[in-house]
Amino acid sequence: MLRRIIVIFLVLAVGAFAAFFASLNPAVIPLDLAFGEIQVPLTLVLVVCLALGWILGLLSASFMIFRMLAQRRTLRRSLLLAEKEIENLRTMSLAGTGGGSSSPQREKRD
């Protein structure tokens, strides 16, 4: 709950800062697109660049996140198999001892 409040607060703070920045920079700049030139507000250019950077950052991070999630699934399966094997070995050890000690004693040679 606290994390959600902090995220909402940060989003609102960034939005307020962006609105303040936009009001300070009302200039219109020419943007050359190689096939034509358009007049665009400076704020729009900055917001679009910020959004594209954010999206590209999420995409590049998502590959690593998906790889880590797949590795996590593999490790969990391995852990479950190891825990089952340990449980099987424990039950075999208890059933095979017959109530005695768990280590066999050596015979003495004279």
C-alpha positions as CSV (number, residue, x, y, z in Angstrom):
1,M,0.0,0.0,0.0
2,L,2.8,2.4,0.9
3,R,4.6,1.6,-2.3
4,R,1.6,2.4,-4.3
5,I,1.2,5.8,-2.6
6,I,4.9,6.6,-3.2
7,V,4.6,5.7,-6.9
8,I,1.4,7.8,-7.3
9,F,3.2,10.7,-5.5
10,L,6.2,10.4,-7.8
11,V,4.0,10.3,-10.9
12,L,2.1,13.4,-9.8
13,A,5.4,15.2,-8.9
14,V,6.9,14.5,-12.3
15,G,3.6,15.6,-14.0
16,A,3.6,18.8,-12.1
17,F,7.3,19.4,-12.9
18,A,6.5,18.7,-16.6
19,A,3.6,21.2,-16.6
20,F,5.8,23.8,-14.9
21,F,8.5,23.2,-17.5
22,A,6.0,23.5,-20.3
23,S,4.7,26.8,-19.1
24,L,8.3,28.2,-18.9
25,N,9.1,27.0,-22.5
26,P,6.3,27.9,-24.9
27,A,8.6,28.2,-27.9
28,V,7.9,26.5,-31.2
29,I,10.8,24.9,-32.9
30,P,11.3,23.6,-36.5
31,L,11.7,19.9,-36.6
32,D,13.3,18.4,-39.7
33,L,12.1,14.9,-40.5
34,A,14.3,14.4,-43.6
35,F,11.2,14.4,-45.8
36,G,9.8,17.6,-44.5
37,E,9.9,20.2,-41.8
38,I,7.2,20.9,-39.2
39,Q,6.8,23.4,-36.5
40,V,6.4,21.7,-33.1
41,P,6.2,23.1,-29.5
42,L,9.5,22.4,-27.6
43,T,7.6,20.8,-24.8
44,L,6.0,18.3,-27.1
45,V,9.4,17.3,-28.6
46,L,10.8,16.8,-25.1
47,V,7.8,14.8,-23.9
48,V,7.9,12.5,-26.9
49,C,11.7,12.0,-26.5
50,L,11.2,11.2,-22.8
51,A,8.4,8.8,-23.6
52,L,10.4,7.0,-26.4
53,G,13.4,6.7,-24.0
54,W,11.2,5.3,-21.3
55,I,9.6,2.8,-23.6
56,L,12.9,1.7,-25.1
57,G,14.3,1.4,-21.5
58,L,11.4,-0.8,-20.5
59,L,11.8,-3.0,-23.6
60,S,15.5,-3.5,-23.0
61,A,15.0,-4.3,-19.3
62,S,12.1,-6.6,-20.1
63,F,14.4,-9.0,-21.9
64,M,16.6,-9.3,-18.8
65,I,13.5,-9.7,-16.6
66,F,12.0,-12.4,-18.7
67,R,15.3,-14.3,-18.7
68,M,15.5,-14.0,-15.0
69,L,11.9,-15.2,-14.5
70,A,12.6,-18.3,-16.7
71,Q,15.8,-19.0,-14.7
72,R,13.8,-18.6,-11.5
73,R,11.2,-21.2,-12.8
74,T,14.0,-23.6,-13.6
75,L,15.6,-23.2,-10.2
76,R,12.3,-23.7,-8.4
77,R,11.7,-26.9,-10.3
78,S,15.2,-28.1,-9.4
79,L,14.6,-27.2,-5.8
80,L,11.3,-29.1,-5.7
81,L,13.0,-32.2,-7.2
82,A,15.9,-31.9,-4.7
83,E,13.4,-31.6,-1.8
84,K,11.5,-34.7,-3.0
85,E,14.7,-36.6,-3.3
86,I,15.8,-35.6,0.2
87,E,12.4,-36.7,1.6
88,N,12.6,-40.0,-0.2
89,L,16.1,-40.6,1.1
90,R,15.0,-39.8,4.6
91,T,12.1,-42.2,4.5
92,M,14.3,-44.9,3.0
93,S,16.9,-44.4,5.7
94,L,14.3,-44.7,8.5
95,A,12.7,-47.8,6.9
96,G,16.0,-49.5,6.3
97,T,17.5,-49.1,9.7
98,G,15.1,-51.2,11.6
99,G,15.3,-49.0,14.6
100,G,19.0,-49.4,15.1
101,S,21.8,-46.9,14.4
102,S,22.0,-45.4,11.0
103,S,25.6,-46.4,10.3
104,P,26.6,-50.1,9.9
105,Q,29.4,-51.3,12.2
106,R,32.5,-53.0,10.9
107,E,33.3,-56.5,11.8
108,K,36.6,-56.9,13.8
109,R,39.2,-59.1,12.4
110,D,41.5,-61.0,14.8
